[in-house]
Amino acid sequence: MFVFVSISLILVQQLCYLCGGSHFTFEIENFVVDKFIMSRSRASAQKSALFKTGDSFSIYFCLRNTTEVRLRSVRYSNDGGGDSVAFSVDGKQLGLLKTKFDRNGGHGWNNFIYTEQIGPAMTLSSGKHVLSVNIIYTDYYGIELDELTIRTTDNYLIEESFKCSFYCDSNIVYLNGKNRHDMPPAVLKRKSLRSSCQSSTKNVFLPIYHKNVRMFVVTAMNPKYKSFENNFHDENILCNEGNITVWELLNIKLKSENNTLSTDMYSGVGIKHGRSSTSRSLFINLSFNNIKEYDVNYRLVLKFLEVVDIFLVSGSYNAKGVWMALNSTYFSRQKTKHEWIIPKQSWSVKNEILFYIFTYPSEIKSITIEFIKLEYQAIETKHREVLYIDPALKIEVFTDVFERTDIKQKTMTVRNVDTSLEFLNVSEIVISHISPWTNMYSPIVKLSRQGEMHILPILPHRLTKIPYGSSIIIGQNDPSKNFPMASISKIDIAPQAKKLFVTFKDNGSCSIVIKSIWQQTEVIFKDIITTKESF
């Protein structure tokens, strides 16, 4: 059994603004499996779909930019008791379709009725959205849905783009609908995660397993379609994920009046905030008790949820009775996150960090701290060693370690099966392929000890670097976690075959085969063994 998942790099390209209509109609029978489909001579395409209590389906659509969207009408038929159908967009309830009792001896099934607009208009951002349809209640005979029409205020949005099938390459085949009903669906969700790295977000696909699937393929391609926005924020290829959190506070809404907060997760940590004696500034005072000192620096990270306008943040910390200044920095719509490095051995029994935010009073309601945290900083990656190299392929291993072993991160062992060369305490491996345009090695696969994998095609012609885009968690994981992971204990690599044998800490395993040509990189996951029930 196979599940094929394609992950394409998203790069900003100039749009070709083609004039099109703002009404788009979906034939509902195209979004369900065959068992739902009914032949009706008066249906818009001579077919409709019969639903009963508990049934559901989804329709995806794409927007070029922020647009007002309405569910203009739904065409249905009924011959029996009243029914109730719920519509929602991106998980938010839109409205209900309620039918009246209309029994006509079976003749009513071929008489289709248009509804009025369902629910209010919704303003949606650019990108991909999902319209979910859930059949709340029907009588014994059910309800038939024929088509639905969505109206947008974007007069330049064309149908191919709206239906997420606007590609520049005719070789790409896109089907929006028709699920298989001979096996349970695999859940593949996209989740945006906070990262401890320089980038503000990570895009992760998860989970990437299914209890009935023993093989699947992930393909990373060069862009072959029109993209409406770039959702990637650049990060360093060797971004250090080894930092350990001392404490972290989340979702703090700053107000004019003074307020005191504490957290049950980290004892002895408190925060006071409010308006300072200066009318145009807010203050944040963080206090925390004695913490364990190790021979490493500390990393203080501050991120705002949204920045309406530019404001200045200045800070200081109490280093054993002496207040030391932190570099002041401006925050803006483009820069919502900043980090400071605090030297090791700076803390005593009672500690404080103080921030001042200089802003206009009218903007105070818009200032919310998404998170503020203090970490032990992992030492910069010291060890970068080559596991294998030939004229076409290079495999490197990286380790990021603390000087104190008692706060070391979970480790991973990597071995070259051809030479028996073994590396301990590996943080990640990077596999690179020689570029056909230059003599440079181009990264195609990065796999971390948390089970997170990034996949890239070989560098396109005349480019020297492309950023890592979406990633996957390759083993069993808990998707409810802020950062789901499937920790790896061991990787055996057969370099010439480009094959990896992965063993997870939960004793699950899989083998991975990598195939790369200049258009795309294909990663084949085989022989998958899972040890836990699905979450």
C-alpha positions in Angstrom: 0.0 0.0 0.0 1.4 3.4 -0.9 0.8 7.0 0.1 2.4 9.6 -2.1 3.0 13.0 -0.6 4.6 15.8 -2.6 6.2 18.8 -0.9 7.1 21.6 -3.2 9.4 24.6 -2.4 7.4 27.8 -2.2 9.2 30.8 -3.7 7.7 34.2 -4.4 7.0 34.8 -8.0 5.3 37.7 -9.8 1.7 36.9 -10.5 0.1 37.2 -13.8 -3.1 39.0 -13.1 -5.7 37.5 -15.3 -9.2 38.9 -15.2 -11.7 36.3 -14.1 -15.1 35.9 -12.4 -15.6 36.1 -8.7 -18.2 33.3 -8.5 -17.0 29.7 -8.3 -19.1 26.6 -8.3 -18.1 23.2 -7.0 -19.8 20.0 -8.1 -20.2 18.2 -4.8 -20.1 14.7 -6.4 -16.4 15.4 -7.3 -15.5 15.5 -3.6 -16.9 12.2 -2.4 -16.4 8.6 -3.1 -18.6 6.6 -5.5 -21.0 5.2 -2.8 -22.5 8.7 -2.2 -23.2 9.5 -5.9 -26.7 9.5 -7.3 -27.8 9.9 -10.9 -30.3 12.8 -11.3 -31.4 14.2 -14.7 -32.0 17.6 -13.2 -28.8 17.9 -11.3 -26.3 20.4 -12.7 -24.0 17.6 -14.0 -26.7 14.9 -13.9 -25.2 13.7 -10.6 -25.7 14.6 -7.0 -24.4 13.2 -3.7 -26.7 11.6 -1.0 -25.7 12.2 2.6 -27.1 11.0 5.9 -26.5 11.8 9.6 -22.8 11.8 10.5 -21.4 12.1 6.9 -19.0 14.9 6.0 -16.6 16.1 3.3 -14.2 19.0 2.7 -13.5 21.3 -0.2 -10.2 23.2 -0.5 -9.8 26.6 -2.2 -7.0 29.1 -2.6 -6.8 32.9 -2.4 -4.3 35.3 -3.9 -4.5 37.9 -1.1 -6.8 38.9 1.7 -10.3 38.6 0.3 -13.9 38.7 1.5 -15.6 35.3 0.9 -19.3 34.3 1.0 -21.0 30.9 0.6 -23.4 32.3 -1.9 -25.7 29.3 -2.3 -26.1 25.6 -2.0 -28.2 23.5 -4.4 -30.0 20.5 -2.8 -33.0 18.2 -3.0 -35.0 16.5 -0.4 -38.0 14.1 -0.2 -38.9 13.5 3.5 -38.3 15.1 6.9 -36.3 18.1 7.8 -32.4 18.0 7.7 -29.6 20.1 9.1 -26.2 20.6 7.5 -23.4 22.7 9.1 -20.8 24.6 7.1 -17.4 25.9 8.5 -14.3 27.5 7.1 -10.9 26.7 8.6 -12.6 25.3 11.6 -14.8 28.3 12.3 -18.6 27.8 12.0 -20.1 29.6 9.1 -23.8 28.7 9.1 -26.5 26.0 8.8 -28.7 24.7 6.0 -32.0 23.5 7.4 -34.6 21.9 5.1 -38.3 21.6 5.7 -40.5 18.5 5.7 -41.3 17.9 2.0 -42.5 14.4 1.3 -43.4 13.8 -2.4 -43.4 10.1 -2.8 -39.9 10.0 -4.1 -40.4 12.6 -6.8 -38.8 15.4 -4.8 -35.3 14.0 -5.2 -35.1 15.4 -8.8 -36.3 18.8 -7.8 -33.3 20.9 -6.8 -33.6 24.1 -4.8 -31.1 27.0 -4.4 -30.6 28.3 -0.9 -29.9 32.0 0.0 -26.5 33.0 1.2 -25.4 30.8 4.2 -23.7 32.6 7.0 -22.0 36.0 7.0 -19.1 37.1 4.8 -15.7 36.1 6.0 -12.4 38.0 5.4 -9.7 35.4 4.7 -6.0 35.7 4.3 -4.1 34.6 1.2 -3.2 30.9 0.9 -5.1 27.6 1.1 -8.4 27.3 3.0 -10.8 24.5 3.7 -14.6 24.5 3.6 -15.9 21.7 5.8 -19.5 20.3 5.4 -21.0 18.2 8.2 -24.4 16.5 8.0 -25.7 17.1 11.5 -29.1 15.4 11.1 -31.3 13.8 8.4 -34.3 11.6 8.4 -34.0 8.0 7.3 -33.8 9.0 3.6 -31.1 11.7 3.9 -30.5 14.8 1.8 -28.9 15.2 -1.6 -26.4 18.0 -2.4 -25.7 19.0 -6.0 -23.4 22.0 -6.0 -22.3 25.0 -4.0 -21.2 28.4 -5.1 -18.6 30.6 -3.3 -18.4 34.4 -4.1 -15.2 36.5 -3.5 -14.5 40.2 -3.9 -11.3 39.5 -5.9 -12.3 40.3 -9.5 -8.9 39.1 -10.8 -9.1 35.6 -9.2 -9.5 32.9 -11.9 -11.0 29.4 -11.4 -7.8 27.5 -11.8 -6.2 29.5 -9.1 -9.2 29.5 -6.8 -9.5 25.7 -7.0 -5.8 25.3 -6.1 -4.9 23.9 -9.5 -3.1 26.8 -11.2 0.2 25.3 -12.4 2.8 26.5 -14.8 3.8 23.0 -15.7 1.2 20.8 -17.5 2.9 17.7 -16.3 1.6 18.2 -12.8 -1.8 16.4 -12.2 -3.9 17.8 -9.5 -7.1 16.2 -8.2 -9.2 18.1 -5.6 -11.4 15.3 -4.2 -12.2 11.6 -4.7 -10.9 9.9 -1.5 -10.4 6.1 -1.3 -12.9 4.5 1.0 -11.3 1.0 1.1 -8.8 2.2 3.9 -9.0 4.6 6.8 -7.6 8.1 5.9 -4.1 9.0 6.9 -4.1 12.3 8.8 -1.6 14.7 7.4 -1.8 18.1 9.0 0.3 21.2 8.5 1.3 22.9 11.7 3.2 26.2 12.3 5.6 25.9 15.2 7.8 28.3 17.2 11.4 27.6 16.7 14.4 28.1 19.0 16.4 29.0 15.9 16.7 32.3 14.2 13.6 31.8 12.1 10.3 32.9 13.6 8.4 29.9 12.5 8.8 26.4 11.1 6.3 24.7 8.8 6.0 21.0 9.7 3.9 18.3 8.1 2.7 15.6 10.6 2.2 12.9 11.3 3.9 11.0 8.5 2.8 7.5 9.4 -0.3 5.3 9.1 -1.0 2.0 10.7 -1.8 0.3 7.4 1.0 1.9 5.4 4.4 0.2 5.1 5.9 2.4 2.4 5.5 6.0 1.2 7.3 8.6 -0.9 8.0 12.3 -0.2 9.1 14.4 -3.2 10.7 17.9 -3.0 10.5 19.7 -6.4 11.6 22.9 -7.8 8.6 25.3 -8.1 6.2 24.5 -10.9 3.2 26.6 -10.0 2.2 30.1 -9.2 2.8 31.0 -5.6 0.9 33.8 -3.8 3.2 34.4 -0.9 6.4 33.2 0.7 5.7 31.5 4.0 9.3 30.8 4.8 11.5 32.8 7.1 15.2 32.0 6.5 17.1 30.0 9.1 20.7 28.9 9.4 21.4 25.5 8.0 23.2 24.5 11.2 20.6 26.1 13.5 21.2 25.0 17.0 18.3 23.2 18.6 20.3 22.1 21.6 19.2 24.9 24.0 17.5 23.8 27.2 14.8 26.0 28.7 15.3 27.4 32.2 11.8 29.0 32.2 9.3 30.3 29.7 6.2 32.5 30.0 3.5 32.6 27.2 0.8 34.9 26.0 1.2 38.0 28.2 -1.1 40.9 27.2 0.5 44.1 28.3 -1.9 46.7 29.9 -1.7 50.2 31.3 -2.6 49.1 34.9 -0.1 47.1 37.0 -0.5 43.4 37.0 1.4 40.4 38.6 1.6 36.9 37.1 3.1 33.6 38.1 3.4 30.2 36.4 2.7 26.7 37.9 5.1 25.2 35.4 8.2 27.0 36.7 8.2 27.5 40.5 9.7 30.8 41.8 9.2 32.6 38.5 7.0 35.7 38.5 6.3 38.7 36.3 5.1 42.2 37.0 4.1 44.6 34.2 2.3 47.9 33.8 2.8 51.5 32.9 6.0 53.2 34.1 6.2 56.7 35.5 6.9 57.8 31.9 3.6 58.0 30.1 4.9 56.5 26.9 6.5 53.4 28.3 5.5 50.1 29.7 7.7 48.0 32.0 8.1 44.2 32.4 9.9 42.9 35.5 10.8 39.2 35.7 11.9 37.6 38.9 13.2 34.1 39.5 14.9 32.3 42.2 18.2 30.4 42.3 18.9 28.4 39.2 21.5 25.8 38.5 24.7 27.3 37.1 26.6 25.4 34.4 29.6 26.5 32.4 27.5 27.8 29.6 26.0 31.2 28.6 22.3 32.0 28.7 20.0 32.9 25.9 17.1 35.4 26.6 14.4 35.4 23.9 11.5 37.9 23.6 8.8 37.5 20.9 5.7 39.7 20.4 2.6 38.2 18.9 2.0 41.1 16.6 3.5 44.5 16.2 1.3 47.3 15.0 4.0 50.0 14.7 7.7 50.4 15.5 8.6 50.6 19.2 11.8 50.4 21.2 12.6 47.9 23.9 15.5 48.5 26.3 16.4 46.0 29.1 18.8 45.1 31.9 19.4 42.3 34.3 20.6 42.1 37.9 23.9 40.3 37.8 24.7 39.5 41.5 23.6 42.9 42.7 24.8 44.9 39.7 22.4 46.0 36.9 23.9 45.2 33.5 22.4 46.8 30.4 21.1 44.7 27.4 21.3 46.1 23.9 18.2 48.1 23.0 16.4 47.0 19.9 13.5 48.1 17.8 10.5 45.8 17.0 8.3 46.2 13.9 5.9 44.2 11.7 8.9 42.6 10.1 10.9 42.0 13.3 8.9 40.6 16.2 11.6 38.5 17.9 15.0 39.3 19.5 17.5 37.4 21.6 20.2 38.4 24.0 23.2 36.4 25.3 23.8 36.7 29.0 27.2 35.5 30.2 27.6 32.4 32.4 27.9 32.7 36.1 25.7 35.8 36.1 23.0 34.8 38.5 22.6 34.6 42.3 19.9 33.4 44.7 17.4 36.1 43.6 17.4 37.4 40.1 15.6 40.0 38.0 15.3 41.0 34.4 13.7 44.4 33.5 12.4 45.6 30.2 11.0 49.0 29.1 8.8 49.3 26.0 8.6 52.8 24.6 5.4 53.3 22.7 2.4 55.6 22.3 -0.5 55.0 24.7 -2.9 54.3 21.8 -0.8 51.3 20.8 -0.8 49.6 24.2 -3.9 47.5 23.5 -2.1 45.9 20.6 1.0 44.7 22.5 1.0 41.0 23.5 4.1 39.0 24.3 3.9 35.6 22.5 6.6 34.2 24.7 9.6 35.2 26.8 12.1 32.6 27.9 15.5 32.0 29.4 17.6 29.1 28.1 21.0 27.4 28.7 22.7 28.1 25.4 24.2 25.1 23.7 27.8 25.8 22.6 28.1 26.5 18.9 28.5 23.4 16.8 32.1 22.5 17.1 32.3 19.1 15.3 31.5 18.9 11.6 32.9 15.7 10.2 32.6 14.0 6.9 31.1 10.5 7.1 31.4 9.9 3.3 32.4 11.8 0.2 32.8 11.0 -3.5 32.6 13.2 -6.7 28.8 13.1 -6.5 27.8 12.7 -2.9 28.8 14.1 0.6 27.4 13.0 4.0 28.3 15.1 7.0 27.5 14.7 10.7 27.2 17.5 13.2 27.3 17.5 17.0 26.3 20.2 19.4 27.2 19.4 23.0 27.3 21.1 26.4 30.5 21.0 28.4 28.6 19.5 31.3 27.4 16.0 30.6 24.5 16.2 33.1 22.6 18.6 30.8 23.4 16.9 27.5 20.6 16.4 25.0 19.3 13.1 23.8 22.0 11.6 21.7 22.1 9.8 18.3 24.7 7.4 16.9 25.5 7.3 13.2 27.5 4.6 11.5 28.9 4.1 8.0 28.1 0.4 7.3 30.7 0.2 4.6 33.7 1.3 6.8 32.2 0.7 10.3 33.1 4.3 11.1 30.9 5.4 13.9 30.0 8.9 15.3 28.5 9.4 18.8 26.3 12.3 20.1 25.2 13.3 16.7 22.8 16.2 16.4 22.0 15.9 12.7 23.2 14.6 9.4 23.3 16.5 6.1 23.4 14.7 2.8 24.5 16.8 -0.2 24.6 16.1 -4.0 27.0 17.7 -6.4 25.4 20.5 -8.5 25.4 19.9 -12.2 26.0 23.6 -12.8 28.9 24.1 -10.4 31.4 22.2 -8.4 29.5 22.9 -5.2 27.7 20.2 -3.1 24.0 21.1 -2.7 22.2 19.9 0.5 19.3 17.7 -0.4 18.4 16.0 3.0 18.8 17.1 6.6 17.7 14.7 9.4 17.9 15.6 13.1 17.9 13.4 16.1 14.3 14.6 16.9 13.2 12.8 13.7 12.7 16.0 11.8 13.6 15.8 8.1 14.0 18.6 5.5 14.2 17.7 1.8 15.4 19.9 -1.0 16.0 19.5 -4.7 19.4 20.1 -6.1 20.1 23.8 -6.5 18.5 25.3 -9.6 20.7 26.9 -12.3 22.3 30.2 -11.2 21.3 29.9 -7.6 23.8 29.4 -4.8 21.4 28.7 -2.0 17.7 27.9 -1.5 16.2 27.8 2.0 14.8 24.7 3.7 11.1 24.8 3.5 8.5 22.5 5.1 9.7 19.5 7.1 8.3 16.2 8.2 8.5 14.1 11.4 9.4 10.7 10.0 8.4 8.5 13.0 5.5 8.1 15.4 4.9 11.3 17.3 2.3 13.1 19.4 0.9 15.9 17.2 -0.6 17.7 20.2 2.9 18.7 21.4 4.2 22.1 20.5 7.2 20.5 18.8 6.3 16.9 18.0 9.3 14.6 17.7 10.2 11.0 17.1 13.6 10.7 18.7 16.2 8.6 16.8 18.7 6.4 18.6 20.7 5.1 15.7 21.2 5.5 11.9 23.2 3.1 9.8 24.1 4.5 6.4 25.0 2.7 3.2 26.4 5.8 1.4 26.8 4.4 -2.1 23.3 3.0 -2.1 22.0 6.3 -0.5 20.2 4.2 2.0 19.6 4.9 5.7 18.4 2.3 8.3 16.8 4.3 11.2 16.1 3.0 14.7 13.9 5.2 16.9 14.1 5.4 20.7 10.7 3.7 21.0 12.2 0.7 19.1 10.3 1.5 15.9 12.3 1.5 12.7 12.3 2.2 8.9 14.6 2.2 6.0 15.0 5.3 3.8 16.2 5.4 0.1 17.2 8.8 -1.4 17.0 9.4 -5.2 18.0 12.8 -6.5 18.0 14.3 -10.0 18.3 18.0 -10.9 14.5 18.5 -11.0 13.6 16.8 -7.7 14.7 14.8 -4.7 12.7 11.7 -3.9 12.8 10.1 -0.4 11.3 6.6 -0.2 10.3 5.3 3.3 10.1 1.5 3.4 9.9 -1.4 5.9 8.1 0.8 8.5 7.7 -0.8 11.9 5.7 1.1 14.6 5.5 0.2 18.3 2.8 2.4 19.6 -0.9 2.9 18.9 -1.7 6.0 16.8 -2.4 9.2 18.9 
